[in-house]
């Protein structure tokens, strides 16, 4: 069995192992060095957020029995995608594919903020009244399905090596838990890390209740895209301790911190003026 066959055979175990390990590490870190005081019952939030994780996992396995790495193997066998069409050395193809897939995720994230209908789904993620490791996995099932379809399309177009897909999946899950962690990093470490990786302080700005702050720092893993396209914001105006997490008008824990409330949230109210290019920020917010 060669390396790629080993990765294909053990991909679920590899991903689960990294998920549990990083989750435990960040969860312990939150207990030892929290960045902010939590405002909602942790038992309620964790039960609901992790319940959503379980629901999404089961749904994806039912709808997409061929996982992303399996599609990468199928694409390689049939010669689909750029990396399978051109003779790119393996050691070049892997990092390029990981970076390209990360860029697609960044574009997708901007899209779910820019299109009101998609914001309906994505606001489940932003409506969390607190911000910790479980927020990083809190997404509505319909958004998870959409994300998987976009990921599949990306794999078919790129034809990335299977190893690159596994690295990308592990990196995306690990960094999402890390940068959603309610953890404190030394200022110097944060300053250096965020030239490459999204840190908790950098991504927390994106979860501000203030619209112009929400529409910044879209990266999950790499920080380059926000810097390149002008959506990078270093700090929230109110500071990380003083800022408010969540969405204006959605503060009822029964709506945003219970599983049934989260599942119904996209279908409540009107979202007609949220798109990035339509929102008028106050003068103070500019």
Buried (B, 14 or more C-beta within 10 A) or exposed (E): EEEBEEBBEEBEEBBEEBBEEBBEBBBEBBEEEBBBEBEEEEEBBBBBBBBBBEBBEEBBEEEBEEBBBBBBBEBBEEEBBBBBEEEBEEEEBBEBBBBBBBBBBBEBBBBBBBBBEBBBBBBBBBBBBBBBBBBBBBBBBBBBBBBBEBBBEBBBBBBBBBBBBBBBBBBBBBBBBBBBBBBBBEEEEBEEBBEEBBBBBBBBBBBBBBBBBBBBBBBBBBBBBBEEEEBBBEEBBEEBEEBBBBBEEBEEBEBBBBBEBBBEBBEEEEBEEBBBEEBEEEEEEE
